Amino acid sequence: MGYKNQVCVDFSTVIVQTMSLKHKDVEGITWKQVDVRCMDQISSESIDVAFDKGTLDAMIHGSPWDPPEEVLDNTSRYIREVCSDVACMAHHGNISSQLSRYFASSNLMAHSFM
């Protein structure tokens, strides 16, 4: 049951080391230190499903109506990277249509900026 050959990524080497150690006895889970704005080290052909839990939440700060330039740059680079990977996944037949198997979870709400 469940997904096999999971690749889990985080930008923090501390998190990657901690989670690798915690899951060392769980077959099929690999942790990698990755900048999600440029994921060249992960082959798009190797991805069938992508789950995103809070990545955008970690990048966004300031006003949602007038975000700082850094937020616009980081989130745009991330979304472009995800869309290019998903498009590549579709091209190689890993998914039936673009964005059909990219799942994002966020707890960010506009009122949290007020």
C-alpha positions as a Markdown table, in Angstrom:
| # | Residue | x | y | z |
|---|---|---|---|---|
| 1 | Met | 0.0 | 0.0 | 0.0 |
| 2 | Gly | 1.0 | 3.6 | -0.5 |
| 3 | Tyr | 3.5 | 5.2 | -2.8 |
| 4 | Lys | 6.8 | 3.6 | -3.5 |
| 5 | Asn | 10.1 | 5.4 | -4.2 |
| 6 | Gln | 9.2 | 8.7 | -2.5 |
| 7 | Val | 11.6 | 11.6 | -3.0 |
| 8 | Cys | 11.1 | 14.2 | -0.2 |
| 9 | Val | 12.8 | 17.6 | -0.6 |
| 10 | Asp | 13.5 | 20.5 | 1.7 |
| 11 | Phe | 15.8 | 23.5 | 1.4 |
| 12 | Ser | 17.3 | 22.8 | 4.9 |
| 13 | Thr | 20.1 | 20.4 | 5.2 |
| 14 | Val | 19.3 | 20.0 | 8.9 |
| 15 | Ile | 15.7 | 18.9 | 8.0 |
| 16 | Val | 17.0 | 16.5 | 5.3 |
| 17 | Gln | 19.5 | 15.0 | 7.7 |
| 18 | Thr | 17.0 | 14.7 | 10.5 |
| 19 | Met | 14.3 | 13.2 | 8.4 |
| 20 | Ser | 16.7 | 10.8 | 6.6 |
| 21 | Leu | 17.8 | 9.5 | 10.0 |
| 22 | Lys | 14.2 | 9.3 | 11.3 |
| 23 | His | 13.0 | 7.3 | 8.2 |
| 24 | Lys | 16.2 | 5.3 | 7.6 |
| 25 | Asp | 14.3 | 2.0 | 8.2 |
| 26 | Val | 11.5 | 2.9 | 5.9 |
| 27 | Glu | 12.1 | 1.4 | 2.4 |
| 28 | Gly | 11.5 | 3.7 | -0.6 |
| 29 | Ile | 11.9 | 7.1 | 1.1 |
| 30 | Thr | 14.8 | 9.4 | 0.0 |
| 31 | Trp | 15.4 | 12.9 | 1.4 |
| 32 | Lys | 17.2 | 15.5 | -0.7 |
| 33 | Gln | 18.3 | 19.1 | -0.1 |
| 34 | Val | 16.8 | 21.0 | -3.0 |
| 35 | Asp | 15.9 | 24.6 | -4.0 |
| 36 | Val | 12.4 | 24.2 | -5.3 |
| 37 | Arg | 12.9 | 27.2 | -7.5 |
| 38 | Cys | 15.4 | 25.2 | -9.6 |
| 39 | Met | 15.0 | 21.4 | -9.3 |
| 40 | Asp | 17.5 | 20.4 | -12.0 |
| 41 | Gln | 18.9 | 17.5 | -9.9 |
| 42 | Ile | 15.5 | 15.7 | -10.0 |
| 43 | Ser | 14.5 | 14.2 | -13.3 |
| 44 | Ser | 11.0 | 15.2 | -14.3 |
| 45 | Glu | 10.6 | 11.8 | -16.0 |
| 46 | Ser | 10.9 | 10.2 | -12.5 |
| 47 | Ile | 7.9 | 12.0 | -11.0 |
| 48 | Asp | 4.4 | 10.6 | -11.2 |
| 49 | Val | 2.7 | 12.7 | -8.5 |
| 50 | Ala | 3.9 | 15.8 | -6.7 |
| 51 | Phe | 2.6 | 16.9 | -3.3 |
| 52 | Asp | 3.4 | 20.4 | -2.0 |
| 53 | Lys | 2.7 | 21.1 | 1.6 |
| 54 | Gly | 3.2 | 24.7 | 2.6 |
| 55 | Thr | 6.0 | 25.7 | 0.2 |
| 56 | Leu | 4.3 | 28.9 | -0.9 |
| 57 | Asp | 3.4 | 29.6 | 2.7 |
| 58 | Ala | 7.1 | 29.7 | 3.6 |
| 59 | Met | 7.9 | 32.1 | 0.7 |
| 60 | Ile | 5.1 | 34.6 | 1.1 |
| 61 | His | 5.3 | 37.5 | 3.6 |
| 62 | Gly | 4.1 | 41.1 | 3.6 |
| 63 | Ser | 0.9 | 42.4 | 2.1 |
| 64 | Pro | -0.9 | 40.0 | -0.3 |
| 65 | Trp | -2.1 | 43.1 | -2.2 |
| 66 | Asp | 1.4 | 44.7 | -2.6 |
| 67 | Pro | 3.9 | 41.9 | -2.1 |
| 68 | Pro | 7.6 | 42.7 | -1.8 |
| 69 | Glu | 9.7 | 42.1 | -5.0 |
| 70 | Glu | 11.4 | 39.1 | -3.3 |
| 71 | Val | 8.1 | 37.4 | -2.8 |
| 72 | Leu | 7.1 | 37.9 | -6.4 |
| 73 | Asp | 10.5 | 36.6 | -7.7 |
| 74 | Asn | 10.6 | 33.5 | -5.4 |
| 75 | Thr | 7.0 | 32.5 | -6.0 |
| 76 | Ser | 7.2 | 33.1 | -9.7 |
| 77 | Arg | 10.3 | 31.0 | -10.0 |
| 78 | Tyr | 8.8 | 28.2 | -8.0 |
| 79 | Ile | 5.5 | 28.2 | -10.0 |
| 80 | Arg | 7.4 | 28.2 | -13.3 |
| 81 | Glu | 9.6 | 25.3 | -12.1 |
| 82 | Val | 6.5 | 23.3 | -11.0 |
| 83 | Cys | 4.7 | 24.0 | -14.3 |
| 84 | Ser | 7.7 | 23.1 | -16.4 |
| 85 | Asp | 8.2 | 19.8 | -14.5 |
| 86 | Val | 4.5 | 19.0 | -14.8 |
| 87 | Ala | 4.5 | 19.8 | -18.5 |
| 88 | Cys | 7.5 | 17.5 | -18.9 |
| 89 | Met | 5.7 | 14.8 | -16.9 |
| 90 | Ala | 2.8 | 15.1 | -19.3 |
| 91 | His | 5.0 | 15.0 | -22.3 |
| 92 | His | 6.6 | 11.8 | -21.2 |
| 93 | Gly | 3.2 | 10.2 | -20.5 |
| 94 | Asn | 3.6 | 10.1 | -16.7 |
| 95 | Ile | 0.3 | 11.9 | -16.3 |
| 96 | Ser | -2.8 | 12.3 | -18.5 |
| 97 | Ser | -2.9 | 16.1 | -18.5 |
| 98 | Gln | -0.9 | 19.1 | -17.2 |
| 99 | Leu | -1.4 | 19.8 | -13.5 |
| 100 | Ser | -3.6 | 16.8 | -13.0 |
| 101 | Arg | -1.4 | 15.3 | -10.4 |
| 102 | Tyr | 0.2 | 18.3 | -8.6 |
| 103 | Phe | -1.4 | 18.8 | -5.2 |
| 104 | Ala | -0.7 | 21.9 | -3.1 |
| 105 | Ser | -1.7 | 22.4 | 0.5 |
| 106 | Ser | -1.6 | 25.8 | 2.2 |
| 107 | Asn | -2.7 | 27.3 | 5.5 |
| 108 | Leu | -2.0 | 30.9 | 4.3 |
| 109 | Met | -5.0 | 33.2 | 4.5 |
| 110 | Ala | -5.3 | 36.9 | 3.6 |
| 111 | His | -6.5 | 37.9 | 7.0 |
| 112 | Ser | -3.2 | 36.6 | 8.5 |
| 113 | Phe | -1.5 | 39.6 | 6.9 |
| 114 | Met | -3.7 | 42.2 | 8.6 |
